[in-house]
Amino acid sequence: MPDRPPTEAPAELALRASEARYRRLFEAAQDGILLINADTAQIEDANPYVIDLLGYSHAELLGRKLWEVGAFADVARSNATFSQLQHTGYVRYADLPLRTKAGALINVEFVSNAYDCEGTRVIQCNIRNITEQRRAEDELRKLSLVVEQSPTSIVISGLDDEIEYVNEALLRSTGYARSELIGQRLHMLHVEPDALDTNTELRAALALGRIWRGEFLSRRKDGSSFSEAAIVAPIRRPDGNTSHCVTTTVDISQRQRDAKELERYREHLEQLVDSRTRELAAATRAAESANVAKSAFLANMSHEIRTPLAAITGMAFLIRRSGVTPRQSGWLSILESGGQHLLELINAVLDLSKIEAGKLLLESGNVSVGRIVANVVSMLYERAAAKQLRLLVESTSIPRALLGDANRLQQALLNYAVNAIKFTDSGSITLRTRCEDEREDSVLVRFEVQDTGVGIAPEALSRLFSAFEQADNSITRTHGGTGLGLVIVRQLAGLMDGEAGAHSEPGVGSTFWFTARLQRGSQPLAAGRLLEGAAEARLQSSFQGARILLVDDEPVNREVTLELLHAVMMDVDTAEDGAQAVAMAMAAAQPYDLILMDVQMPQMDGLEATRRIRALPSGAATRIIALTANAFAEDQAACLAAGMDGFLGKPFHPDALFQILLTWLPPRP
């Protein structure tokens, strides 16, 4: 018969059963358990809780020291812990930081005991994860600090209005001690004893679990009252029912006082503004009246100066044309130079006045930068040659099809160039142009005039572009000038979305510059006006006998213009005022080919005369050109509005008259 296995003794069976129960309890424990050999400090066993908590496998823990595993964040502390265990057999940490295998820090409650087990001293470490508990405690501590240190007064009360908590801010604002308020009713903090009870709106909101906002008239311990903005909110249990109320209040007494003071100031300010508005309106009306008077004065002065000036320059032209001796020619040159200087002066004053009044209107026409530079060079060539100065031109590629006010651009560049020649005794004058910025629809062009003249001191540069200023006011004795040219250039540049400026070095020279933004056009500039003398020749060859009506009340101007028209073989009738012009237009067997109409005349002015001629059966086709000394933009606009076709300002150069005749005379059969 086969041998039967020996039967285990009851004691052995009991021991095995006990060990099995111990293992089940060890593995099912809700706390972590580590068994450490007290002599070697090596881990002998670890339950699943510790394995899950630290992230190490059972095999990674067995036979190793805990601090070797890396679980102890503080190695020195772990050594001290183990030393204490060996001596006392007991260690307890309410909060011990451990590091998991993944590197995360966790907080644990750590309790250990040493005991003997079958001849071996064993240390049993019980570990409980309190990381979330500590985090919650920290959050609660921070919230408590926020509430306690808040500058807002806070009260927590039960549903029966019994005060359970007050923060420091409320104690400071009311003067009570905490012990005087805890357990009391809320109404002791308010002037009206039953404020909360009688406030049906607040009660209704709380009954619905809503937040109430309003104001309280509160009371301090000393009996004084103050206003508070209040928010009362319900505190709910997890089941949603309200258990307490939290009331937060802010003292708004000062704010209310400030609001009342502000309201008084506002009312005073409104009265002040109303008063100042009436004063400003009166001042504005006075300024507008003064501006109207100024404009009327300038217009009248312009007309009064230009009218005799036209006679002077026109008569000088006719005298020179009739043949004079060299000596007489010199006298005429002086006369013409003086007339031109006077014309430049009145133009500068008018330009500045128009700019300041916002009445200077820029034209939009084809612009050729190269032609502008060429025109300036041709106008100043003889003047520069007389001082043995070289006129140089430097230009980079600039788009051809541009739109802008060519006359104002030329005026600005000419002003710079004239000044450069005036203040340069030797060397050269360089006119320079380049493109500074290109956009899809526009181009920013820079114009420069560089000289080798006397230069300007730095402290004087800032004054140059101010009206009536010069670098040295005494310099007018030597070079003349009004100080208007540069300020006009800067203003013109500003109107063209550009700027103007200068840099200079005394004894070396100066560079004056301005920029202008020009719009891109679709076609490059076509051929311009005829050269001087060409228009006259063309009129003589192709328009002889054209019938002209010259209307002008000034005898000398009428005589000068008549002689110029006869010079190009025109058939001319004359009228001394508008009424006579209308009568002659009505009586003419054939309509006049062109009427040169003065504007400012007695009995009937040129505007009314034009309107009446346009009303005639043949008047619609008659070409009428304004011939006037009125130089403002509104004067030109008034002429066009009355039905005139063109505008020629007096005094005019003979070639300007010939050019406008060539432009407006109908083709001859």
C-alpha positions in Angstrom: 0.0 0.0 0.0 1.3 3.5 -0.8 2.5 5.7 2.0 -0.1 8.1 3.3 1.1 11.7 3.9 1.7 12.5 7.4 -1.2 14.1 9.1 -0.4 17.8 10.2 -0.7 18.5 13.8 -3.5 20.6 14.9 -1.1 23.3 16.1 0.5 23.5 12.6 -2.9 23.7 11.0 -3.9 26.6 13.3 -0.7 28.4 12.6 -1.2 28.1 8.9 -4.7 29.3 9.2 -3.5 32.2 11.2 -0.9 33.1 8.7 -3.5 33.0 5.9 -5.8 35.3 7.9 -2.9 37.6 8.5 -2.0 37.7 4.8 -5.6 38.5 3.9 -5.7 41.3 6.4 -2.3 42.5 5.3 -3.2 42.7 1.7 -6.7 44.0 2.2 -5.7 46.8 4.7 -6.9 50.3 3.8 -3.6 51.7 5.0 -0.2 51.0 3.6 1.9 48.5 5.5 5.7 48.1 5.2 7.7 45.5 7.1 11.3 46.5 7.5 14.1 44.4 9.1 15.3 46.5 12.0 18.8 45.2 11.7 19.4 45.6 8.0 16.8 48.4 7.3 15.7 46.4 4.3 12.1 46.1 3.2 10.8 42.5 3.8 7.2 43.0 2.7 4.7 45.6 1.4 1.0 45.4 0.9 -0.8 46.4 -2.3 -1.8 49.8 -0.8 1.8 50.8 -0.6 2.6 49.4 -4.0 -0.2 51.4 -5.5 0.6 54.5 -3.5 4.3 54.6 -4.3 4.2 53.1 -7.8 6.9 50.5 -7.2 6.4 46.8 -7.8 6.7 44.3 -5.0 10.0 43.0 -6.4 11.4 46.6 -6.6 10.7 47.1 -2.9 11.8 43.8 -1.4 15.4 43.7 -0.1 16.0 47.5 -0.5 16.1 50.3 2.0 13.2 52.7 1.8 15.5 55.7 1.2 17.4 53.8 -1.4 14.1 53.3 -3.3 13.8 57.1 -3.2 10.5 57.3 -1.5 11.8 59.5 1.3 12.0 63.0 -0.1 14.3 64.0 2.8 17.1 61.4 3.2 18.5 63.0 6.3 15.1 62.8 7.9 14.8 59.2 6.9 18.1 58.4 8.6 17.0 60.1 11.7 13.7 58.3 11.6 15.4 54.9 11.3 17.8 55.8 14.1 14.9 56.7 16.3 13.1 53.5 15.5 16.1 51.4 16.5 16.4 53.2 19.8 12.7 53.8 20.8 10.9 51.4 18.4 8.3 54.2 17.7 8.0 57.1 15.2 5.0 59.1 14.3 4.7 61.8 11.6 1.4 63.6 11.1 2.5 64.8 7.7 5.5 63.2 6.0 6.4 64.0 2.4 7.1 60.9 0.2 8.1 60.7 -3.5 6.5 58.2 -5.8 8.3 56.3 -8.5 6.8 58.8 -11.0 8.4 61.7 -9.1 5.2 63.1 -7.5 5.3 64.4 -4.0 2.5 63.1 -1.7 1.7 63.7 2.0 1.2 60.7 4.3 0.5 60.1 7.9 3.4 57.8 9.0 3.3 55.6 12.2 5.8 52.9 12.9 6.4 50.4 15.7 9.2 47.9 16.3 8.5 44.4 17.7 10.2 41.0 17.8 8.9 38.3 15.4 10.4 34.8 15.7 13.7 36.1 16.8 13.9 39.0 14.3 13.2 42.6 15.2 10.7 43.9 12.7 9.6 47.5 12.1 6.0 47.8 10.9 5.3 51.1 9.1 1.7 52.1 8.6 1.2 54.7 5.9 -2.0 56.7 5.1 -2.3 59.0 2.1 -3.5 62.4 3.3 -2.5 64.4 0.2 -6.1 65.4 -0.7 -6.9 66.1 3.0 -3.9 68.5 3.3 -4.9 70.1 0.0 -8.5 70.6 1.2 -7.2 72.0 4.5 -4.9 74.4 2.7 -7.8 75.6 0.6 -9.9 76.0 3.6 -7.1 77.9 5.4 -6.7 80.2 2.4 -10.4 80.8 2.2 -10.5 81.6 5.9 -7.7 84.0 5.6 -9.4 85.7 2.6 -12.6 86.1 4.6 -10.8 87.2 7.8 -8.5 89.7 6.0 -11.1 91.0 3.5 -11.7 94.8 3.6 -15.4 94.0 3.2 -17.4 93.4 6.3 -18.7 89.8 6.5 -21.4 88.3 8.8 -22.6 84.7 8.8 -25.9 84.2 10.5 -28.4 81.3 10.9 -31.8 81.3 9.5 -33.0 82.8 12.8 -30.7 85.8 12.2 -28.4 84.8 15.0 -24.8 86.0 14.3 -22.4 83.1 14.2 -19.3 84.8 12.6 -18.0 88.3 11.9 -14.7 89.2 10.4 -12.2 91.9 11.4 -13.4 94.4 8.9 -16.9 94.5 10.4 -15.4 94.9 13.9 -13.4 97.8 12.7 -16.3 99.5 11.0 -18.8 99.1 13.8 -16.5 99.4 16.9 -17.9 96.2 18.5 -15.8 93.3 19.9 -16.5 89.9 18.5 -17.8 88.6 21.9 -20.4 91.4 21.8 -21.8 90.3 18.5 -21.6 86.5 18.4 -25.0 85.0 19.4 -26.8 88.4 19.0 -29.5 89.2 16.3 -28.6 90.9 13.1 -30.9 93.9 13.8 -28.5 95.3 16.4 -26.3 96.3 13.5 -29.0 98.3 11.7 -30.7 101.6 12.5 -34.2 100.1 12.0 -34.5 97.3 14.6 -36.5 95.0 12.3 -34.8 95.9 9.1 -34.3 92.4 7.9 -37.6 91.1 9.1 -39.6 93.9 7.4 -37.6 93.8 4.2 -40.0 91.6 2.3 -37.9 91.8 -0.9 -34.8 90.4 0.9 -36.9 87.7 2.6 -38.5 86.7 -0.7 -35.2 86.4 -2.4 -33.7 84.3 0.4 -36.8 82.0 0.4 -36.2 81.3 -3.3 -32.5 80.7 -2.6 -31.5 83.9 -4.5 -28.9 86.6 -3.8 -30.3 89.9 -2.6 -28.5 93.3 -3.3 -29.4 96.6 -1.7 -28.4 99.1 0.9 -28.5 99.2 4.7 -28.5 102.1 7.1 -26.2 100.6 9.7 -25.3 101.5 13.3 -22.0 101.6 15.1 -21.5 100.8 18.8 -21.3 104.6 19.6 -24.7 105.1 18.0 -23.6 106.8 14.8 -25.1 105.6 11.6 -23.6 105.0 8.1 -24.7 103.7 4.8 -23.6 100.4 3.4 -24.0 98.5 0.1 -25.0 95.0 1.0 -25.2 91.6 -0.6 -27.0 88.8 1.2 -26.5 85.3 -0.2 -27.8 81.9 1.0 -25.4 79.1 2.1 -26.7 75.8 1.0 -26.3 72.3 2.4 -25.3 69.4 0.0 -29.1 68.6 -0.3 -29.7 72.1 -1.6 -31.5 73.5 1.5 -30.4 76.8 2.9 -28.7 76.6 6.3 -27.1 80.0 6.8 -26.8 83.4 5.2 -23.7 85.4 4.5 -24.0 89.2 4.4 -21.2 91.3 2.9 -21.3 95.1 3.3 -19.2 98.0 2.1 -19.3 101.5 3.7 -20.6 103.8 1.0 -21.1 106.9 3.2 -18.1 108.7 1.6 -19.2 107.6 -1.8 -22.6 109.1 -1.2 -21.0 112.3 0.1 -18.7 112.4 -3.0 -21.7 111.8 -5.3 -23.6 114.7 -3.7 -20.5 116.9 -4.0 -20.0 115.8 -7.6 -23.6 116.6 -8.3 -23.1 120.1 -6.9 -20.0 120.5 -9.0 -21.8 119.1 -12.1 -24.6 121.7 -11.7 -22.0 124.4 -11.2 -20.1 123.2 -14.2 -23.2 123.1 -16.4 -23.9 126.7 -15.4 -20.2 127.6 -16.1 -20.3 125.7 -19.4 -23.5 127.4 -20.4 -22.0 130.8 -19.5 -18.7 130.0 -21.3 -20.7 128.7 -24.3 -22.6 132.0 -24.6 -19.3 133.9 -24.3 -17.6 131.6 -26.9 -20.5 131.9 -29.3 -20.3 135.7 -29.0 -16.5 135.5 -29.5 -17.0 133.2 -32.4 -19.5 135.6 -34.0 -17.0 138.4 -33.5 -14.2 136.3 -34.9 -16.3 135.3 -37.9 -17.2 139.0 -38.5 -13.6 139.9 -38.1 -12.6 137.1 -40.5 -15.2 138.3 -43.0 -14.0 141.8 -42.7 -10.4 140.6 -43.1 -11.3 138.6 -46.2 -13.2 141.5 -47.7 -10.3 143.9 -46.9 -7.8 141.6 -48.5 -10.0 141.0 -51.5 -10.5 144.7 -51.9 -6.8 145.4 -51.4 -5.9 142.7 -53.9 -8.2 144.2 -56.4 -7.0 147.8 -55.8 -3.3 146.8 -56.0 -3.6 144.4 -59.0 -5.6 146.8 -61.1 -3.0 149.5 -61.4 -0.3 146.9 -61.4 -1.9 145.3 -64.4 -1.8 148.7 -66.1 1.9 149.2 -65.2 3.1 145.8 -66.3 0.9 145.8 -69.4 2.0 149.3 -70.5 5.7 148.4 -69.9 5.2 145.4 -72.3 3.6 147.6 -74.9 6.3 150.3 -74.7 9.0 147.7 -75.0 7.1 146.1 -77.9 6.9 149.5 -79.7 10.7 149.8 -79.8 12.9 151.6 -77.2 16.5 152.6 -76.8 18.9 150.4 -74.7 18.7 153.0 -71.9 14.9 153.0 -72.0 15.0 149.2 -72.1 16.9 149.2 -68.8 14.4 151.6 -67.3 11.6 149.3 -68.4 13.4 146.3 -66.9 13.5 148.1 -63.5 9.8 148.9 -63.9 9.0 145.3 -64.7 11.1 144.0 -61.9 9.5 146.3 -59.4 6.0 145.3 -60.7 6.9 141.6 -60.4 8.2 142.0 -56.9 5.0 143.8 -55.9 3.0 141.0 -57.5 4.9 138.3 -55.6 4.4 140.2 -52.4 0.6 140.5 -52.7 0.4 136.9 -53.9 2.4 135.7 -50.8 0.1 137.7 -48.4 -3.0 136.4 -50.1 -1.7 132.8 -50.1 -1.0 132.9 -46.4 -4.4 134.4 -45.7 -6.1 131.7 -47.8 -4.2 129.0 -46.0 -5.0 130.3 -42.6 -8.6 130.7 -43.5 -8.7 127.2 -45.0 -9.8 128.6 -48.3 -6.8 127.6 -50.4 -8.0 124.9 -52.8 -5.6 122.6 -54.5 -6.1 121.6 -58.1 -5.9 118.0 -59.3 -4.3 117.7 -62.7 -1.5 115.9 -64.5 1.9 116.4 -62.9 5.3 115.9 -64.4 8.1 116.3 -61.8 10.7 116.6 -64.5 8.8 119.4 -66.2 8.4 121.3 -62.9 12.2 121.1 -62.3 12.9 122.2 -65.9 10.5 125.1 -65.6 12.2 126.3 -62.4 15.7 126.0 -64.0 14.6 127.9 -67.1 13.1 130.7 -65.0 16.2 131.1 -62.8 19.0 130.3 -65.3 19.8 133.9 -66.2 19.6 135.0 -62.5 22.0 132.2 -61.5 24.4 132.9 -64.4 24.5 136.6 -63.4 26.1 135.4 -60.1 28.2 132.8 -61.9 26.4 130.0 -60.0 26.0 126.5 -61.5 22.4 125.2 -61.6 22.5 121.4 -61.2 19.7 118.8 -61.4 19.7 115.3 -59.7 16.7 113.1 -60.1 15.9 109.4 -59.6 13.2 107.5 -61.4 9.7 108.9 -60.5 6.4 107.5 -62.0 5.1 109.7 -64.9 1.4 109.3 -64.6 0.8 111.4 -61.4 -2.0 113.8 -60.3 -1.7 116.9 -58.1 -1.4 120.7 -58.2 1.6 121.3 -60.5 1.4 125.1 -60.1 1.7 124.9 -56.3 4.5 122.3 -56.5 6.4 124.6 -58.9 5.7 127.6 -56.6 7.2 125.8 -53.6 10.3 124.6 -55.5 10.8 128.0 -57.1 10.6 129.6 -53.7 13.4 127.4 -52.3 15.5 127.9 -55.5 15.1 131.7 -55.4 16.2 131.8 -51.8 19.2 129.6 -52.6 20.4 132.0 -55.3 19.7 135.0 -53.1 21.9 133.7 -50.3 24.7 132.0 -52.4 27.6 134.1 -53.7 29.6 131.2 -55.3 29.4 127.6 -56.1 26.3 125.8 -57.1 22.5 125.3 -56.6 21.3 121.7 -56.9 17.7 120.8 -57.5 17.1 117.2 -56.4 14.0 115.0 -56.6 13.4 111.4 -55.6 10.6 109.0 -54.6 10.4 108.4 -50.9 7.4 106.1 -50.7 5.3 104.2 -53.3 1.8 102.9 -52.6 -0.7 101.3 -54.9 -2.6 104.5 -55.3 -0.1 107.3 -54.5 3.6 108.3 -54.5 5.4 110.5 -51.9 7.9 112.7 -53.8 10.7 114.6 -52.1 12.0 117.9 -53.5 15.3 119.3 -52.3 17.3 122.5 -53.1 20.9 122.4 -51.9 23.2 125.4 -52.0 26.7 126.3 -51.1 25.7 129.6 -49.5 26.3 131.2 -46.2 24.4 128.6 -44.2 22.2 129.1 -41.2 22.9 128.8 -37.5 21.1 125.9 -35.7 19.2 128.2 -33.3 17.8 130.1 -36.3 16.5 127.1 -38.2 13.5 126.6 -35.9 12.3 130.1 -36.7 12.6 129.9 -40.5 9.2 128.3 -41.2 7.3 130.8 -39.0 5.3 133.6 -40.6 7.3 136.9 -41.1 10.5 135.3 -39.6 14.0 135.2 -41.1 17.2 133.7 -39.8 18.4 137.3 -39.2 15.8 140.0 -39.5 18.5 142.5 -40.3 19.3 140.5 -43.5 16.4 142.2 -45.3 18.6 145.2 -45.7 20.9 143.1 -47.9 18.7 140.5 -49.5 15.1 141.7 -49.0 12.1 139.5 -48.4 9.1 139.3 -46.2 9.7 136.0 -44.5 6.4 134.5 -45.9 7.9 132.2 -48.5 9.0 129.3 -46.3 5.9 129.2 -44.2 3.8 129.0 -47.4 5.9 126.1 -48.6 5.4 124.3 -45.3 1.6 124.9 -45.4 1.4 123.8 -49.1 3.3 120.6 -48.2 0.9 120.0 -45.4 -2.1 120.4 -47.7 -0.4 117.8 -50.0 0.0 115.3 -47.1 3.7 116.1 -46.9 6.2 118.0 -44.7 8.9 120.6 -45.1 12.2 121.3 -43.4 15.8 122.2 -43.7 19.3 121.4 -42.4 22.3 123.7 -42.7 25.9 124.2 -41.7 27.1 127.8 -41.4 29.8 128.6 -44.0 29.1 125.4 -45.9 25.5 125.6 -47.2 21.9 124.6 -46.7 19.4 122.1 -48.0 15.7 122.9 -48.0 13.2 120.1 -48.7 9.5 119.4 -48.8 7.5 116.3 -49.6 4.1 115.9 -51.4 1.9 112.9 -51.9 0.7 112.7 -55.4 -2.0 110.3 -56.6 -1.4 107.9 -59.4 -3.1 108.7 -62.7 -3.9 106.5 -65.7 -2.1 108.5 -68.4 1.2 110.2 -68.4 1.3 114.0 -68.8 0.5 115.1 -72.4 2.2 118.0 -74.1 1.9 121.2 -72.1 1.3 124.8 -73.0 3.0 126.4 -75.9 6.4 128.0 -75.4 6.3 131.8 -74.9 5.7 133.5 -78.3 4.3 130.3 -79.9 0.7 131.1 -78.8 0.9 134.6 -80.2 2.2 133.2 -83.5 -0.6 130.6 -83.6 -3.3 133.2 -83.0 -1.9 135.5 -85.8 -1.8 132.6 -88.3 -5.1 130.8 -87.5 -7.4 133.2 -85.7 -7.1 136.5 -87.4 -10.4 138.5 -87.4 -11.9 136.6 -84.4 -14.6 138.9 -82.9 -13.8 139.7 -79.3 -15.8 141.8 -76.8 -13.5 143.4 -74.1 -15.5 144.5 -71.0 -13.4 146.6 -68.4 -14.3 149.7 -66.5 -10.6 150.7 -66.0 -9.4 152.8 -69.0 -5.7 152.0 -68.7 -6.3 148.2 -68.3 -8.8 148.3 -71.2 -6.2 150.1 -73.4 -3.4 147.7 -72.5 -5.6 144.6 -73.2 -6.9 146.2 -76.4 -3.4 146.7 -77.7 -2.4 143.1 -77.0 -5.5 141.8 -78.8 -4.8 144.0 -81.8 -1.3 142.6 -81.8 -2.7 139.2 -82.7 -5.1 140.6 -85.3 -8.3 140.3 -83.2 -11.5 142.3 -84.1 -12.3 143.9 -80.8 -15.3 145.8 -79.4 -15.1 147.4 -76.0 -17.6 148.0 -73.2 -17.1 150.0 -70.0 -19.5 148.1 -67.7 -21.8 145.0 -67.6 -25.0 146.8 -68.8 -23.2 148.1 -71.9 -21.8 144.6 -72.6 -25.3 143.0 -72.4 -26.7 145.6 -74.8 -23.8 145.0 -77.3 -24.3 141.2 -77.1 -28.0 141.7 -77.8 -27.4 144.0 -80.7 -24.6 142.1 -82.4 -25.6 140.6 -85.7 -23.3 137.6 -85.1 -22.5 136.3 -81.6 -19.0 137.2 -80.4 -16.4 134.5 -80.6 -15.3 135.3 -77.1 -16.0 137.8 -74.3 -13.3 139.0 -71.9 -15.4 140.0 -68.9 -14.2 142.1 -65.9 -16.0 141.2 -62.7 -15.9 144.3 -60.5 -17.6 147.1 -62.4 -20.2 149.9 -61.6 -23.9 149.7 -62.6 -23.8 146.0 -63.4 -20.9 143.7 -62.4 -19.5 140.9 -64.7 -21.4 138.1 -62.9 -24.8 139.6 -63.5 -23.8 140.5 -67.1 -22.8 136.9 -67.7 -26.0 135.5 -66.4 -28.0 137.9 -68.7 -25.9 137.1 -71.7 -26.4 133.4 -71.1 -30.2 134.0 -71.1 -30.0 135.4 -74.7 -30.9 133.0 -77.6 -27.3 132.9 -78.7 -25.7 133.4 -75.3 -25.4 129.7 -74.4 -22.7 129.1 -77.0 -20.7 132.3 -76.4 -17.3 131.7 -74.6 -17.0 134.1 -71.6 -13.7 134.4 -69.7 -13.4 136.2 -66.4 -10.7 139.0 -66.5 -10.4 140.2 -62.9 -8.0 141.3 -60.2 -10.0 139.3 -57.6 -7.7 136.4 -56.6 -9.6 134.3 -54.0 -10.8 130.8 -54.8 -14.4 131.8 -54.0 -14.1 134.6 -56.6 -13.1 132.0 -59.3 -15.9 129.7 -58.0 -18.4 132.6 -58.3 -17.4 133.3 -61.9 -17.8 129.7 -62.9 -21.2 129.5 -61.0 -22.4 132.6 -63.0 -21.7 130.7 -66.2 -18.2 131.8 -67.2 -16.0 129.3 -69.0 -12.6 130.3 -67.7 -10.7 132.7 -65.4 -7.6 134.9 -66.0 -6.3 136.9 -63.0 -4.9 140.4 -63.4 -2.2 141.4 -63.7 -1.4 138.7 -66.4 1.6 138.1 -68.6 0.7 138.7 -72.3 1.5 135.0 -73.1 -1.1 134.0 -70.5 -3.7 136.0 -72.4 -2.7 134.6 -75.7 -2.8 131.0 -74.2 -6.3 131.4 -72.9 -7.5 132.9 -76.2 -6.0 129.9 -78.0 -7.7 127.5 -75.6 -11.2 129.0 -75.8 -11.6 130.6 -79.2 -13.7 128.3 -81.5 -11.9 126.8 -84.5 -12.0 129.1 -87.5 -13.7 127.8 -90.7 
